[in-house]
Amino acid sequence: MKFMLFLLPLILVWSLDYATKSWALSLVKSFELGLVKFELVYNHGIILGWLSDVPLTIKKTVLTTFAALIVSAYVLILVIVPMKSKNLQVGLSILVGGILGNVTDRLFGFAVVDFFSFNFGSFQTPFYNVADLCQWIGYALIALGLYQDSQFYWPTKDYRNNYLVNPSFQARCGLLLGLLNLIVGSIFLVFGLTFFIEHSFRVHYLVCGALILLLVTIVGFVTGIILSHRIAGPIYALQKNINESLLGKKAPLKLRKNDELKELEEIHHKIYDRL
């Protein structure tokens, strides 16, 4: 059931975007409905018209790579990041569904299909599609969810819920994983450069490659911080419990749901019962 909460909104957004774009492709002429203007417009760029002048093969290569990065980051977040707020969970799925909608549109076509804009008198917005709209909805729900879970992610009282329980140890773990991603990504970046013989394409390739390399390095660093938190947290709790026991304040060790080293809790309970 929890998995469906993530998967269902993504599939619905993806399907709705495909259906509305299929309808938009049948538009012969533009028409207005209140403040909304409907007109078939092809967006040949990737992000705000970026890479509009490069061949379609290069665009699809870049988009395929970014799509793989987005899906990988999405799965990684589902696995390692605990989420309580339904708004945060649904918002993340809607955002990814919207991104994949435009990516799919590009991969299986020659341009992204936009078909509506907002007309406010003399000012008219650029043209959008349902995937764009869903991305903004996703951002809003994620912001609301983070606000609702703010005490969980940025606690003011329980120090053990702070993600920097042991800053030096966790920083080393984050830097190590980030460095590993940086090294592996650099190897593939140099390897891929050999396939771009024409000088005009190398600049685009290096810009895209550097951006992807930066993203995977940041993801590696953050992942190292989160994973080390699940180890540093139990160690901190055990140290605190031992110090309190030495002061005569005996209490059983209680670890969090997502903590590693759960066997420490069972061992401590046995020692506590014997004492």
N, C-alpha and C positions, 0 to 999 in steps of 0.2 A: 504493500500500500504506500509506503514512504517513497519507494522508487518511482511509482506511478505519479506521485505528486511532482516529481521533477520531469518525468518523461512526457506526460500528457500535455501540459501547456506548450512544450517545445513542438510536439507533433501538430497540435492545433494551429499554432502560429504559422508553422511551415506550410500546412495544407491551405489555410486561409490566404496566405500570401500567394501561393501558386494559383488558387482559384481566381482571385481578383486580378492577377496579372494576365491570366488567360482571357478574362473578360475584357481587360483593357486593350488587348491586342486586336479586338474586334471593333474598336472605336474608329469610325470613319471621320467624324468631325467633332470638335470640342463643344461642350455645353456647360452651363453654369447651374448650380443648385444652391441658392442662397449665397453664402460667402465662399463656397467651394467651386473651383473650376476643374472640370475633367477634360483631359487632353492626353493623347498618347505621346510620350516623350522618351527617347532613348538616351540613356546616360552611358557614354562610351568610356568614361574614366573609372577609377576604382574608388578613391576617397576624395570627394570634392573635385572631381575631374583629373586627379593625379594619374599619370601614365596614360593619358589619352592618346599620345602620339606614338606609342610603341606597338609592335605587332600583337595580334590577338593571342598568339602562342605564349608570349612573355606575360601577358595579363593573366592568362589561365594558370601559368606556372606560379606566379606570385600569389594568386587567390587560393590555389590549392594548398600552398604552403601555409598561408595564414589560416585557412579553414582547419587544417590539421592541428595547428597550434592552438586555435580556439577550442576545438573539441578536446584536445589533450588537457588543456588548462581546466576546462569544465569538469571533466572526469576527475582530475586531480583534486579540485575543490570539493566535489561530492564525497571523495574518499577521506580526505584528511581534515576538512574544516567542519566542525560541528555547527549546525544551524537550528535554532529554535523557532524563529519567526516564519510563519507560512508566507508572509509577504516577501521575505528574502529568498526563500526557496522558489516560489513561483516567479518572482521578478528575474532571477537568474536564468531560469528556463526560458522565459519569454524573450529575454535579451539575446540568448544564444540562438533561439529559433529565428528571430528577426535577422541576425547576422548571417545565419546559414541560408535564409531565404534569398538574400541578395547574392550570396556567393554561388548558390545553385543556379540562379538566374544567369549569372555570368558564365559559369562553366559549361552550361548546356545551350547557351545562346551566344550572341555577339555583343550584347549590351544589357544593362539593367533597365527594366521597364518601370518608368515612373508615369503616373497618370493623374495626380490631383495636386492642386495648390490652393492656397487661401488668398482671397482677394479682398483687401481692405482699402477700397477706394483707389487712390493713385498708387498704393503699395501692393505688390503681389509677391508672395513668397516663392522660392524655388519649388520645383515639382518633386513630389515624394511618392512613396508607395506604402503598402500596409506593413512591410518589413521595417521600414524607417519608423513608422508610427509605433510599432510594437517595441522597437529598441528604446524609444523615449519612455514608454510605459514601463519597460523593464528597469531602466535607470531609476525612475521614480519609486518603484516598489522596492528596489534594492536599498535606496536611501532611507525609505521608511522602515524597512526591516532592520537595517543597521542601527537606526535610532531606537527601535523597540528592543533590540538586543544589546544596546550600548553598555549596560551594566555587566552583561556577560562577557563581552569582548574587551571592554576597558573598565574593569572593576575598580572601585574606590576603597573597598574595605578588605576583600580577600586577596592578599598578596600572591597567593599561589595560583590564582586565575590570571595573573599578569603574564603575558607571553615572554617577558624577560625576567624569569625567576633567577636564572644564573647567567647574567649578561655575557661574561667572558666565554663561558663554555658554549652558549648558544650562538654567539657571534662567530666563533671558530667553525661550528657545524654549518652555519649559513654560508660563510665565506668558502668553505671547502666544497660544498655542493654547488654553489654558484660558479666557483672556479672550474669545477669539473664540467659543467654545462658550457662554460666559455671555451674551454680547450677543445671539447668535442665539436662544438659549433664552429669554431675557427677552422678545424680540420676540414669539415664539410664545406665551409665557405671557400677555402682555397681550392679544394677539389672541384667544386662546381664552377669556379672561375675559368677553368681550362676549357669548358664547353662553350663559353661565350667569346668566340674568336673576334667577332666584329667589335671594334672599339666603341661604337656608338651605344651598344647595349651594356657595356661593362659598368658604366656609371650608374645606370638604373639597377643593375644587379648588385653592385656594392652597397648602394643606399638601402635597398630592400634587405639584403643580407645583414647589414649592420644593425638595422632596426630589429630584425628577428633575433639576432644574436644578443642584443640588449635585453629583449623581452625574456628569452629563455634563461639568461643569467639572473635577472631579477626574480623570475619564478623559482629558480633553483635556490637562491638565497632565502626567499620567504619560506619555501618548503623546508629548508634546513632549520629555520627558526621554529616553525610549527612542530616538526617532528621531534626536535631536541627538547621542546617544551614538555612533551609527553613523557620524556625521561627525566628532565630536570625537576619537574613538578613533584613526582613521587619521592625523589631524593630529598627535596626541600621539606616535604611533609614528614618524611621519616626523621630527618635531622631535628625538625621542630618538635616532633613528638618525643624523641629521646631527651632533648633538653628539658622539656616540660616534666618528663618522668623523673629526671634527676632533681628537679625542684619539688617533687612530691605530687605533681599534677598528672596522675595517670589516667589515660584515656585511650581507647582503641584507635588504631590507624584507619582512616577512611580515605580511600583514593577516589578520583573522579572516574566517570564512566569511560572516557576515552584515554585514560592513562595507560602507559606501558608498565611493565614490571608489577603486574597485579599480584604476582605470587608473594611480594613483600607484605601485602595486606594479610594474607593467610598465615604467613610465618609470624608476623607481629602479633596476630590474634592468639596463636599458640603460646608465644612467650608471655603475653599479657595474662592469659588464663592461668598459666603455671605460677606467675608471680602473685 
